[in-house]
């Protein structure tokens, strides 16, 4: 990895953290200005759900993750150093102009 790719990778990792993305389950690689995100995309949960709110919590978690995915995608694509952006998430797939949660097997 050259120095520019290393710098870009660190910028993207910081961007993910600023958007509350759980980076422990996500692999970020930059090769010749191409960005590869692989693994599970999850937003860090800062609240503990109360009893009876499990279903609402799942819906809210999906909503927050979808919003974070769109923001992260837009912010990375806006970086002039990025030549391409490639996603390989096990729990989300790109459908049309948005993101759809998928089942993990």
C-alpha positions in Angstrom: 0.0 0.0 0.0 1.4 3.3 -1.0 1.4 6.4 1.3 -1.5 8.1 -0.4 -3.7 4.9 -0.2 -2.8 4.6 3.5 -3.7 8.2 4.2 -7.0 7.8 2.3 -7.8 4.6 4.3 -7.3 6.5 7.6 -9.5 9.3 6.4 -12.3 6.9 5.5 -12.0 5.0 8.8 -12.3 8.4 10.6 -15.4 9.2 8.5 -17.0 5.9 9.4 -16.4 6.5 13.1 -17.8 10.1 12.8 -21.0 8.5 11.4 -21.2 6.0 14.3 -20.4 3.0 12.2 -19.2 -0.1 14.1 -15.8 -0.6 12.4 -15.0 -3.8 14.3 -16.9 -5.9 11.8 -16.0 -3.9 8.7 -12.9 -4.2 6.6 -11.7 -1.1 4.8 -9.1 -1.4 2.0 -7.8 1.2 -0.5 -5.9 0.1 -3.5 -4.8 2.6 -6.1 -7.5 5.1 -5.0 -10.3 2.4 -5.1 -12.1 1.9 -1.8 -13.4 -1.5 -0.8 -15.8 -1.9 2.2 -16.4 -5.5 3.2 -18.2 -7.2 6.1 -21.1 -6.2 8.3 -22.4 -2.6 8.2 -23.9 -1.7 11.6 -24.4 1.5 13.4 -23.1 1.6 16.9 -26.0 1.3 19.3 -25.8 4.0 22.0 -29.0 3.1 23.8 -30.2 0.0 25.6 -33.8 -0.9 24.5 -36.4 -1.1 27.2 -38.8 -4.1 27.5 -41.4 -4.4 24.8 -39.5 -2.2 22.3 -37.6 -4.9 20.5 -39.6 -4.7 17.2 -39.5 -0.9 17.2 -35.8 -1.1 18.0 -35.1 -3.3 14.9 -37.0 -0.9 12.7 -35.2 2.1 14.2 -31.8 0.3 13.8 -32.5 -0.4 10.1 -33.6 3.2 9.6 -30.4 4.6 11.3 -28.2 2.2 9.4 -29.8 3.1 6.0 -29.3 6.8 6.7 -25.7 6.2 7.8 -25.0 4.1 4.7 -26.3 6.9 2.4 -24.3 9.5 4.2 -21.1 7.4 4.2 -21.5 6.6 0.5 -22.0 10.3 -0.4 -19.1 11.5 1.7 -16.7 8.9 0.3 -17.8 9.6 -3.3 -17.2 13.3 -2.7 -13.5 12.7 -1.9 -11.5 13.8 -4.9 -8.8 11.1 -4.2 -11.4 8.2 -4.6 -11.4 6.6 -8.0 -14.1 3.9 -7.2 -16.2 2.7 -4.3 -17.1 -1.0 -4.0 -19.4 -2.5 -1.3 -19.5 -6.1 -0.2 -21.8 -6.1 2.8 -23.2 -9.3 4.1 -26.2 -7.6 5.7 -27.1 -4.8 3.2 -27.5 -4.7 -0.6 -27.8 -1.8 -3.0 -31.2 -1.8 -4.6 -32.0 1.0 -7.0 -30.9 4.2 -5.4 -31.1 3.0 -1.8 -30.1 0.2 0.6 -32.0 -2.8 1.7 -31.2 -5.1 4.7 -30.6 -8.7 3.8 -30.7 -11.8 6.0 -27.4 -13.2 7.2 -27.0 -16.9 6.7 
